[in-house]
Amino acid sequence: MNKEGNDERGDKILGRAGMVGFLSFLLGYNLIFLANILLELTSMQYTFSLACLLALVLLSYSSSIFILRKKY
């Protein structure tokens, strides 16, 4: 990430990757919220699903940076 933010190309890559990460967070959290309402998750299941959400956001952010580096 330190290498990418120094010019316009890096700003564009980090901006798009941030949007991808934010959208994956919104989609994942809405799915967890609906699953909690419909299935009444236990506290352990809810905590695990939030940990999986964190992993999803981090993976989507880093993979989008990797893909966009090759594109731009």
Secondary structure, DSSP 8 states (H G I E B T S, - for coil): -TTGGGSHHHHHHHHHHHHHHHHHHHHHHHHHHHHHHHH---HHHHHHHHHHHHHHHHHHHHHHHHHHHHH-
